Amino acid sequence: MIFKRESSSSARATTQGSRRTLDWGRMLLRHEGFRRLCRARDLLRERREPSPSIADLAREVQISPFHFIRQFEAVFGVTPHQFRIQTRLDAARHLLATGHYSVTDVCMDVGFSSLGSFSALFTKRIGEAPSAYRRRVRAMVQVPGVIPADLTPGCLTLMGRLPPSAFARPARNFREA
């Protein structure tokens, strides 16, 4: 999806094959609108039963459901439903990696009601079945409850191995180099 600013004052959305052009004139949010969308995103992240519907979230943001979906996607890059699914899958990955839970328990705990749909979606998005992911990741776990270093970004791993003196202010002048 390609977004570009057009000079016309009306909001346009044209589809050219898989490309979409939007006029940002109406899509730009004021601080209050952005704050409300962030609040809705935080509500989507929470694991509550029952999870709020899109209409409930739109009511919280005080705009129509369809406009809420469009603005949410423009700001965060995914629809509210896609964001909720990804948040649930991230929580499932974490529980499978660190906990002593079965795949069924994880499925129900993160908010899916069907083990089959959870497994199919997990496999599609993550690239392996939940049970295979659990076996692979748990084999790397050395201390229960701690995420293995193999799942930590390399830059953070390197920073953790640096001595404290590496973070002190340098005494030398870099212009000399």
N, C-alpha and C positions, 0 to 999 in steps of 0.2 A: 504494500500500500504506500503510495507516494503522496505526501501532503505538500501543498504549496499555497502561498498566499496570492490571491487574485485581487485585482484592483476594483472589482465591482463591489457595491455595498451590500448586495444580497448574499445570503449564504447559499452556496451551490455545492451539490455533490453529484459529480458525473462519473460514470463508470466507463472505462475504456479497457476492455478485456479484463485483466486482473488489477488494473491501476485505478485508483480513486483519487479525485482531486477535491479538496475541501477548502472553502473560504474560511479563514480563521477569524474573520470579523466578528461573527457571533459566537465562535467557539472559545474565544478568550474569556477566562474567568476572572472575576475580581477575587480579592483575598477571601471574602466570606464564602463564595461558591467553592473555591478550592478547599477551604477548611471543612466544609460540609462533605465534600467528596472524600476527603481523607477520613472523616468520621465514619462514613459508610464503608470504606475499605477496612477500617478497624473492626467494625461490626461483622463484616464478612469473615475476618480472620478468627474471630472468637468461635470457640466450639460450644455452641449452646443447643439445647433441644427445646423446642423446635428451632431450626435455623430460620432466620428472617427471610421472607420472600422478597423478590425484587420490588414488588409494590410497597412493602413495608419500608424497605430502604429508601425508595423514592420519596415516600411520605416523610421520612426522617430528613432528607435533603431538601424537601419542600419544592420538588419539581415533578413533572409527569414521569411515569415509568419509562416511556420511550426516550424522552429527552435525557433522563438519568443514564440509561444504557449508553446512549451516544456520547455524552460528556465523560462518563467513566472510561469508555474505551479511548477517547481522545486524550485523556490525561494519563492513564495508566497503561495503555497499549493492549489491553485485553478487556473482554466484557466482564461484568460482575459474576456471571455464572462460571466462566473460565477461571477467573481469579479464585472463586470459592473451591472449585475442583482442585486447582493446583495447590492451594493452601492445605486442603485435606490430604492430598498425596504427599506433600512435604512432611506433614505430621505423621503420616503412616510410615514413611521412610525412617524418620527419627525413632518411632516406637519399635519398628522392626530391627533397627540397628542397636538400640541401647536397652530395650526391655526384654522381659521374659514372657512375651505374649505370643499367643498363636495368631496366625493370619486372620482367623475368624474374629478373635477378640479385637485386633487392630482395626479390622474392617468396620465393626460396629462402633468402636470407640471414636473413630474419626468422622463418623456421620453417614456412612454408606449403609443402606439397608439390605443390599443383595451382595453376597460373596462373589457370585459369578460376574456381576457388572464391575465390582471393585477390582477383581483379578484381571479382567479384560482391559479395563482402563489403565491400571497400574502397568501391565505388560506393554500396552501401546505407548504410554508416555515415558516410562522409565527404561524400557527396553528388555526387561526380564520379569518373570513371574514373581509375585511377592515371596513365595517360599524359597525360590532360588536366590533372590536378593538377600533374604534373611540369612540363609546358609552362608553365602559369600561374605557378607559384611560381618556377621557374628564370628566367623573364623578369624577375622582380623582384630576383633575386640580383645584387648588384653586385660583391661580393668573394667568390670561391669559398671555401666552407667556413664562411661566416657566414650566419646566419639573417637574412633581410630584416626591416627595421623594421616592415613591414606585417603581419608575423606575430607581432610582439611586442605585449603588452597596452599600451594607451594610457597607463595610469598609469605604467608603467615607462619608456616613451618620454619622457614629460614630465619625470620625475625625472632622466633622463639629460641633459636639456638645461638643467637648473637650474644656476646657478653654485654653487660650493662654499660661498659665504656663506649660501646658503639653508638649509644644514643645520647652521649654527652656532646656538648657543643664543641666543634673542632677548634683547635687553637691555631691552626695554620691558615694562611691566606691562600685562597684558591686562585688568585690572580697570578701567583708565581708559577703555577703549573703550565 
